[in-house]
Amino acid sequence: MKPISYFFAFLLFLPACTANKNNSNIPLFEEKNWVVEQQAGGKVYFKNNTLEIIDAKGCTVWYNQKLEAPIQIDYDVIVIDSAGVYDRVSDLNCFWMANDPMHPNDFFYNSTFRAGKFNNYHSLTQYYVGYGGHNNSKTRFRRYNGDVNRPLLPEHDLSDAEFLLTPNINIHITIQVKNNTTSYIKDGKTIFLIKDDALYNSGYFGFRTVNNHMLIKNFSVKKINF
């Protein structure tokens, strides 16, 4: 299994790279800053400030610093479709403000157990968006409450074409947590704006996917005013 050409990746991300070159607050995509939990058969690469995920059966890549609201998370991502084995256009997913109620002081205690298997994340408290899940037929928001059942509200279950994935183009994602709300924004358009009176205001962020191929760049975290 070979990673995609990084010359190709550079061309795809060139506008975003230029925009960020003077931002000293961007955490670099270096392996030391991330914790990879992945099922057998997949691979994660860190190179040239780019994260490449090639996944077979499930993968979560966690930023290893605990985040505190009010906060904004940004990144650029391309879902690859180039006839590769795992080039399935689906599952541009993420977790944020994640915590493990069983191990509140050591989030990564169960990292080896979780191992990228999706069911092993259901006991966490966190926010989740599955963008273009179920073979790019649904986009969903869930608030995980630590009770495994992961309630899904009808208004958070989207299937219109405008909420699904287009491969091989740069997508910009912004996530905000502030003032009893959390939001998920794609290319400047708010997809989900959630009011939460019991806001998860601290926790971990993770990229999540299964059986697909993604390139991610320009990850940044910053405090925001509200």
N, C-alpha and C positions, 0 to 999 in steps of 0.2 A: 504494500500500500504506500504510494508516494504522495507527498503533499503537492498541492497545486503550485505552479510556477510563481515565485514571488515577484518576478518581473510583471506578470499578468496582474498579480495582486496590487502592485504599486500603481499600475495604470488605472485600475478600478478605483483606487482610493485617493488618487492624486489631488483632487480639489479639497478633500477633507484634511489631508496631510498639511497642505499649504496653510489652511485656515488655522491650524492648531500649533504651528511650529514655534510660536512665541509664548505658549501657555505652559508655564513651568510647573503647574499643579497636576498635570496628567500623570497618573500612575502608569509606569511603563509595563507593557506586557512581558514581564520577566517571570520565569517560573517561580522564583522565590516569593512573589506576591500573590500566588494563587494556589488553591488546593483542588486537585483533579480527582473526581469520583466517577469512574467509568467502568461499564461492563466490558467483558472480553470481546475482542475483535475490533475495537475502535482505537483511535490515536488522537492525541492533542499535541500541537506544535506551538512553541513560542519562538518567534523569530522576527527580527526587524520591526519590533513594536507592533506585531500582529499576532493575534490568536487564531489559529486554525483548528477547527474541530472536525474530524472525520469520524463519524460514529456509526456503530452497528446496532447496539441493543439498549443504549441509554447512557447519558453523560450529564453531569453537572460540574461546572467549573466555578468555584467560589473565590471571590476576592477575600483575602484573609484578614481584612481589617473590619472591625465592627463599626457600623455607621450609626450616626445620631441625627435625627430630624432637628430643624428643618433642613432638607437636603435635596439636591438634584443630581441625578445620574444621567450621563449621556454616553452614547456610543454609536458608531457606524457599523453596519453589518451587511454582508452580501450572502444570500443563500445560493449556493452554487448548483447549477444544472449543466453539466458538461459530459454526460453519459458515463460518469464514474460509477463504481459499484454502489456507493452510498449517496449518490446525488439525488436524493428524494426531496422534492420541493414541499417541505412540511416542517412544522415544529420550530419556529423561531420563538423560543420560550424563555422565561426567566422567573426567578424567585427574588423577592426583596423583603427586607426587614425580618429575616428568618431567625428563629430561635428554637432550641430544643428544650421543651419543658422538663424532660427527664434529666437533662444535664445543663442547667441554666448558666453555669460558669465555665463550661467547656464545650463550645458548639461542635468542635471537631472530634469529640470523644467517639462518636459513632460513625465517623467518616468511612472506615473500612467496611463496616456493616452496610451502610447505605450503598456504596459502590456503584452509583449510577442507576440503580434499579428504582423505577418511578414509585412503586408502592412503598418503598422504604422512606419516602419523604412525607407521607401523609400525616404522620404524627407530629410534624413541626407546626409552629405558629408562624405564619408568613403570608405575604401577598404573592399571587401568581398570575401571570398571563401566558396562555398558550396561543400564540399568534400563528394562524394557519395550521392548526392541529388537525388530526384525523384526516391525513392525506390532503391537507390544504382545503378543508371544507368548513372549518369552524374556527372562530377566535373567541376565547373565553377568559373572563376574569374570575378568580376565586380568592376568597379570604379563608385560608386554612386556620381552623380554630384549635388544632391539637387533638381533636376527637376523631380523626381519620375520615369522617364522612364528607368533608370538603363541600359544603353547600354551594349550589350554583343557582343564582337568581336568573329568571328568564331574560331580563334586560341585559344580563352580562353574557349572553350566549348569542353570538353574531355569526351570520352565515352569508350575508350579502357580499358580492364580489369585491366591493370597495374595501372590505376588511380582510381580504385574503392576500397571499403572497404572490409577488412577481419575482422570478429568479433573475440572477445575474445583474441586478441593479443595486446601487447603494441605497440603503435605508437608514435613516437617522432616527434613533429612539431616545426619548427623554422620559425619565421617571421622576416624579416629585413626591415628596412627603412633607406636608406642612399644614398647620392650622386645622387639625382634625380632618384632613383630606389626603388622599393619595391619587395620583393621576398617571396615566400611561399615554404618551403622545408619540405618534408616528409621523415623521416628515412634517412636523408642525401642526398636525391635526389631532385633537384630543379624542382618543378612542374610548377611554374609560376615565371618569371623574367620580371618585367614590368618597362620600362623606362617611366617616367612621368615628363615632363618639368614643370608642375604645381603641383609638389609633395605635397601631404598632409603630412606635416612634424610635426604635433602635433595633439593630440586627444586621444580618449579613446579606450580601447580594450574590446571586449566582446565575450564570448563563446555563440554560437547560435545553437539551434536545435529545432526539432519538432518531437513529437511522437517517442522518442527513449530513450535509457538508456545508460548513459556514466559515467565513472569514470575518473577523471582528477587529476593529481598529478604533483609535481615538477615544478610548474609555476615559472618562473623567468624573470626578465626584467633587461637588462644591457645596458649601453652605449657602443658603438663600435667605432673603428677608421676606417677611409676609406681614 
